[in-house]
């Protein structure tokens, strides 16, 4: 599908500087641009590529002024934020790739399920009793949608995802391959003889709108009630969310992080990779947790922490400087101890032979 620079500028509320009729059909990085592609310039580090790119259209800031001549074949579109504008175009470009509709065979869709308009169900999918797939849902091959699951409008679920019974997924979500939603929480109770008895997990998982879940994440169902992922949350690959956890709106969680049961995480947080959070904690809004931190206590709003166990990031960095210098400090202490022994020896000699 082709679009003219003029059409793109109108879509992005931008201004064309060049040929408004030039056509593009793909996107590219500025250093890899070729005729018929669109790219963007947001980082001054890449400005030099502008003067040699073969791309047909480049998004630039509204006030951008080239320091020298640009290729005659190049058209600029001036926008308020080139990176955000390019991201919007990428989203539209990606959505165009997922315009499939209909039910492929072989697949199983329960006659008791409700299927909306424009839904796509790929081969080898299973849709259970009383499941609801709202308008525009895309279910790629080899997915399992359990009984009484509700999937909201426009949500895309990639191959190999399993959504257990009774879970709810909101509108405009994106769920990548290998995700498991609603498997049992890790609930066991030791008996008098020290054997672990399974505690039935009878709750569900609720995922609100505009959530993205990376490949091979696992979100456990609640023991009772719901494990909740609020609107706009973004989970990277390989994140484990335990039973009865709640993650607040627009919080991002990076890969290989584990969140233990019944912890509450506030909104607009940033959690780095390989973070471990113990259970039954309250993490405030806008909290930032550095990678590989271990969280063992509640954190207030706006906390910024690092380390295991984690503490204030400023104190952590100052402590790390001391830690890094420990070998040198050890040598200095050893030298001071030797000097002290030498001085003690002299003092003992003076005590034995005082001045007359």
C-alpha positions as CSV (number, residue, x, y, z in Angstrom):
1,X,0.0,0.0,0.0
2,X,1.4,3.4,-1.0
3,X,0.8,6.8,0.6
4,X,1.9,10.2,-0.6
5,X,3.9,12.6,1.5
6,X,0.9,14.9,1.5
7,X,-1.4,12.2,2.8
8,X,1.1,11.3,5.6
9,X,1.5,15.0,6.5
10,X,-2.2,15.4,6.8
11,X,-2.4,12.3,9.0
12,X,0.4,13.6,11.3
13,X,-0.7,17.2,11.3
14,X,2.6,18.1,9.7
15,X,3.9,20.3,6.9
16,X,5.5,19.1,3.7
17,X,8.8,20.6,2.6
18,X,9.3,19.2,-0.9
19,X,7.3,17.1,-3.2
20,X,3.9,16.4,-1.6
21,X,3.1,13.8,-4.3
22,X,6.1,11.5,-3.7
23,X,5.0,8.0,-2.7
24,X,6.3,5.7,0.0
25,X,5.4,2.1,0.7
26,X,7.7,1.1,3.5
27,X,9.7,2.4,6.5
28,X,13.4,2.2,7.2
29,X,16.2,3.5,9.5
30,X,17.7,6.8,8.2
31,X,21.1,5.2,7.5
32,X,19.4,2.4,5.5
33,X,16.8,4.4,3.6
34,X,16.1,3.6,0.0
35,X,13.8,5.0,-2.6
36,X,10.1,4.5,-1.6
37,X,10.8,4.4,2.1
38,X,10.0,6.9,5.0
39,X,12.2,7.4,7.9
40,X,12.7,10.0,10.7
41,X,15.4,12.2,12.3
42,X,15.0,12.8,16.1
43,X,18.5,12.3,17.4
44,X,21.2,14.9,16.4
45,X,23.7,12.1,16.4
46,X,22.1,10.9,13.1
47,X,21.9,14.2,11.4
48,X,24.8,13.5,9.1
49,X,22.8,10.6,7.6
50,X,20.2,13.0,6.3
51,X,22.5,14.3,3.7
52,X,23.2,10.9,2.2
53,X,20.1,9.0,2.7
54,X,18.2,7.5,-0.2
55,X,14.9,7.6,1.6
56,X,12.1,9.4,-0.2
57,X,10.6,11.1,2.9
58,X,12.1,12.0,6.3
59,X,10.1,13.3,9.4
60,X,11.9,16.1,11.1
61,X,11.2,18.6,13.9
62,X,9.2,21.6,12.8
63,X,12.1,24.0,13.4
64,X,14.8,21.9,11.9
65,X,17.2,23.7,9.5
66,X,19.7,21.7,7.4
67,X,23.3,22.8,7.7
68,X,23.8,22.1,4.0
69,X,22.0,20.9,1.0
70,X,19.9,17.8,1.2
71,X,19.3,15.4,-1.8
72,X,16.9,16.9,-4.4
73,X,14.9,13.7,-4.3
74,X,14.3,14.0,-0.5
75,X,11.0,15.4,0.9
76,X,10.8,16.5,4.5
77,X,7.7,16.4,6.7
78,X,7.9,18.8,9.6
79,X,6.1,17.6,12.7
80,X,6.1,18.5,16.4
81,X,7.8,15.3,17.5
82,X,9.4,13.1,14.8
83,X,9.9,10.1,17.1
84,X,6.2,10.0,18.2
85,X,5.0,10.6,14.7
86,X,7.1,7.7,13.4
87,X,5.9,5.5,16.2
88,X,2.3,6.2,15.1
89,X,3.1,5.3,11.5
90,X,4.8,2.1,12.6
91,X,1.7,1.2,14.6
92,X,-0.5,1.7,11.6
93,X,2.0,-0.2,9.4
94,X,1.9,-3.2,11.8
95,X,-1.9,-3.2,12.1
96,X,-2.1,-3.5,8.3
97,X,-0.2,-6.8,8.6
98,X,-3.0,-8.2,10.9
99,X,-6.0,-7.7,8.8
100,X,-7.0,-11.4,8.5
101,X,-10.6,-12.4,9.2
102,X,-12.5,-15.6,9.4
103,X,-12.0,-19.0,11.0
104,X,-9.3,-21.3,9.7
105,X,-9.6,-25.1,9.8
106,X,-8.9,-27.2,11.6
107,X,-9.9,-25.3,14.7
108,X,-12.6,-25.7,17.4
109,X,-15.0,-23.0,18.3
110,X,-17.7,-24.0,20.8
111,X,-21.2,-23.5,19.6
112,X,-21.8,-21.8,22.9
113,X,-19.1,-19.2,22.3
114,X,-19.9,-15.6,21.1
115,X,-17.8,-14.4,18.1
116,X,-17.9,-10.7,17.1
117,X,-17.5,-9.1,13.7
118,X,-14.2,-9.2,11.9
119,X,-12.7,-11.8,14.2
120,X,-9.8,-14.0,13.0
121,X,-9.3,-17.5,14.5
122,X,-6.2,-19.3,13.2
123,X,-5.7,-23.0,12.6
124,X,-5.6,-25.3,15.6
125,X,-7.1,-22.8,18.0
126,X,-9.6,-23.9,20.7
127,X,-12.3,-21.5,21.9
128,X,-14.3,-22.9,24.9
129,X,-17.9,-22.7,26.0
130,X,-19.3,-19.3,26.7
131,X,-16.1,-17.6,25.6
132,X,-16.6,-14.1,24.1
133,X,-14.3,-12.8,21.3
134,X,-15.4,-9.2,20.7
135,X,-15.2,-7.4,17.3
136,X,-11.9,-7.4,15.6
137,X,-10.1,-9.9,17.9
138,X,-7.2,-11.7,16.2
139,X,-6.4,-15.1,17.5
140,X,-3.4,-16.6,15.7
141,X,-2.8,-20.3,15.3
142,X,-2.5,-22.8,18.1
143,X,-4.1,-20.7,20.9
144,X,-6.4,-21.9,23.7
145,X,-9.2,-19.7,25.0
146,X,-10.8,-21.4,27.9
147,X,-14.4,-21.5,29.0
148,X,-16.0,-18.2,30.0
149,X,-13.0,-16.2,28.9
150,X,-13.8,-12.7,27.6
151,X,-11.5,-11.0,25.1
152,X,-12.1,-7.3,24.3
153,X,-12.4,-5.5,21.0
154,X,-9.3,-5.3,18.8
155,X,-7.1,-7.4,21.0
156,X,-4.4,-9.5,19.2
157,X,-3.3,-12.8,20.6
158,X,-0.3,-14.4,18.9
159,X,0.4,-18.1,18.4
160,X,0.8,-20.4,21.3
161,X,-1.0,-18.4,24.0
162,X,-3.1,-20.2,26.6
163,X,-5.8,-18.3,28.5
164,X,-7.4,-20.4,31.2
165,X,-11.1,-20.5,32.1
166,X,-12.8,-17.4,33.5
167,X,-10.1,-14.8,32.7
168,X,-10.9,-11.4,31.2
169,X,-8.8,-9.5,28.7
170,X,-9.6,-5.9,27.7
171,X,-9.7,-4.0,24.5
172,X,-6.7,-3.2,22.2
173,X,-4.3,-5.5,24.1
174,X,-1.3,-7.2,22.4
175,X,-0.3,-10.6,23.8
176,X,2.8,-12.3,22.4
177,X,3.6,-16.0,21.8
178,X,4.0,-18.4,24.7
179,X,2.1,-16.3,27.3
180,X,0.1,-18.3,29.9
181,X,-2.7,-16.4,31.6
182,X,-4.7,-17.9,34.5
183,X,-2.6,-20.9,35.4
184,X,-2.7,-21.9,39.1
185,X,-1.0,-19.6,41.6
186,X,1.8,-21.2,43.6
187,X,-0.4,-22.0,46.7
188,X,0.5,-24.8,49.1
189,X,-0.1,-25.3,52.8
190,X,2.2,-27.6,54.8
191,X,0.4,-30.2,57.0
192,X,1.5,-31.5,60.4
193,X,3.9,-33.9,58.7
194,X,5.5,-31.3,56.6
195,X,3.9,-32.3,53.3
196,X,2.7,-29.5,51.0
197,X,-1.0,-29.7,50.3
198,X,-2.3,-27.8,47.2
199,X,-4.6,-24.9,47.9
200,X,-7.2,-24.6,45.1
201,X,-6.9,-21.5,43.1
202,X,-10.5,-20.4,42.3
203,X,-10.0,-16.8,41.2
204,X,-9.1,-15.4,37.8
205,X,-7.0,-12.9,36.0
206,X,-8.3,-9.5,34.8
207,X,-6.3,-7.6,32.2
208,X,-7.6,-4.2,31.4
209,X,-7.3,-2.2,28.1
210,X,-4.2,-1.4,26.1
211,X,-1.9,-3.9,27.9
212,X,1.0,-5.5,26.1
213,X,2.4,-8.7,27.4
214,X,5.8,-10.0,26.1
215,X,6.6,-13.5,25.0
216,X,6.6,-16.3,27.6
217,X,5.2,-14.3,30.4
218,X,3.1,-16.1,33.0
219,X,0.3,-14.4,35.0
220,X,-1.2,-16.7,37.7
221,X,-4.9,-16.8,38.6
222,X,-5.8,-15.5,42.1
223,X,-6.5,-17.9,45.0
224,X,-9.7,-15.9,45.4
225,X,-10.7,-12.7,43.6
226,X,-8.5,-11.5,40.8
227,X,-4.9,-11.0,39.7
228,X,-5.2,-7.6,38.0
229,X,-3.1,-5.9,35.3
230,X,-4.4,-2.3,34.9
231,X,-4.8,-0.2,31.8
232,X,-1.6,0.5,29.7
233,X,0.7,-1.9,31.6
234,X,3.6,-3.1,29.5
235,X,5.3,-6.4,30.4
236,X,8.6,-7.4,28.7
237,X,9.3,-11.1,27.9
238,X,9.7,-13.7,30.7
239,X,7.9,-11.8,33.5
240,X,6.3,-13.8,36.2
241,X,3.2,-12.3,38.0
242,X,2.0,-14.4,40.9
243,X,-1.5,-14.9,42.3
244,X,-3.4,-11.9,43.6
245,X,-0.8,-9.4,42.4
246,X,-2.1,-6.0,41.1
247,X,0.0,-3.9,38.7
248,X,-1.1,-0.3,38.4
249,X,-1.9,1.6,35.2
250,X,0.9,2.4,32.8
251,X,3.6,0.6,34.8
252,X,6.4,-1.0,32.8
253,X,8.1,-4.2,33.9
254,X,11.3,-5.4,32.2
255,X,12.3,-9.0,31.4
256,X,13.0,-11.8,33.9
257,X,11.3,-9.9,36.8
258,X,9.3,-12.0,39.3
259,X,6.5,-10.5,41.5
260,X,5.4,-12.7,44.4
261,X,1.8,-13.1,45.5
262,X,-0.5,-10.4,46.8
263,X,1.9,-7.5,46.1
264,X,0.3,-4.2,45.0
265,X,2.3,-2.1,42.6
266,X,1.2,1.5,41.9
267,X,0.8,3.3,38.6
268,X,3.4,4.8,36.2
269,X,6.2,2.7,37.7
270,X,9.4,1.5,36.0
271,X,10.7,-1.9,37.1
272,X,14.1,-3.0,35.6
273,X,15.1,-6.4,34.5
274,X,15.7,-9.4,36.8
275,X,14.1,-7.6,39.8
276,X,12.7,-9.8,42.5
277,X,9.7,-8.5,44.6
278,X,8.6,-10.5,47.6
279,X,4.9,-11.1,48.4
280,X,2.4,-9.0,50.3
281,X,4.1,-5.6,49.7
282,X,2.8,-2.2,48.6
283,X,4.8,-0.4,46.0
284,X,3.8,3.2,45.5
285,X,3.1,5.2,42.3
286,X,5.9,6.4,40.0
287,X,8.4,4.1,41.7
288,X,11.6,3.3,39.8
289,X,13.5,0.1,40.6
290,X,16.9,-0.5,39.0
291,X,17.8,-3.9,37.4
292,X,18.6,-6.9,39.6
293,X,17.3,-5.3,42.7
294,X,15.6,-7.3,45.5
295,X,12.6,-5.6,47.0
296,X,11.8,-6.9,50.5
297,X,9.9,-4.0,52.0
298,X,7.1,-1.5,51.0
299,X,8.2,1.5,48.9
300,X,6.5,4.9,49.0
301,X,5.4,7.0,46.1
302,X,8.3,8.3,43.9
303,X,10.9,6.0,45.4
304,X,14.0,5.3,43.3
305,X,15.9,2.2,44.5
306,X,18.7,-0.1,43.6
307,X,20.5,-3.1,45.2
308,X,19.6,-6.3,46.9
309,X,18.2,-5.7,49.3
310,X,17.3,-2.4,47.6
311,X,17.7,1.0,49.2
312,X,17.8,4.6,47.9
313,X,19.7,4.8,44.6
314,X,21.8,7.8,45.7
315,X,23.0,5.9,48.8
316,X,23.5,2.8,46.7
317,X,25.8,4.6,44.3
318,X,27.8,6.1,47.1
319,X,28.1,2.7,48.8
320,X,29.2,1.1,45.5
321,X,32.1,3.6,45.2
322,X,33.3,2.4,48.6
323,X,32.8,-1.2,47.6
324,X,34.7,-0.7,44.4
325,X,37.6,0.8,46.4
326,X,37.7,-1.9,49.1
327,X,40.9,-3.6,47.7
328,X,42.8,-0.3,47.9
329,X,41.3,0.5,51.3
330,X,42.5,-3.0,52.5
331,X,46.0,-2.2,51.4
332,X,46.0,1.1,53.1
333,X,44.7,-0.4,56.4
334,X,47.4,-3.1,56.2
335,X,50.1,-0.4,55.7
336,X,48.7,1.6,58.6
337,X,48.7,-1.6,60.8
338,X,52.3,-2.2,59.9
339,X,53.2,1.4,60.7
340,X,51.3,1.2,64.0
341,X,53.2,-2.0,64.9
342,X,56.5,-0.2,64.1
343,X,55.5,2.8,66.3
344,X,54.5,0.5,69.1
345,X,57.9,-1.2,68.9
346,X,59.6,2.1,69.2
347,X,57.4,3.1,72.1
348,X,58.2,-0.2,73.9
349,X,61.9,0.5,73.4
350,X,61.6,4.0,74.8
351,X,59.7,2.6,77.8
352,X,62.4,0.1,78.5
353,X,65.2,2.7,78.1
354,X,63.7,6.0,79.2
355,X,65.8,9.1,78.8
356,X,67.9,9.9,81.8
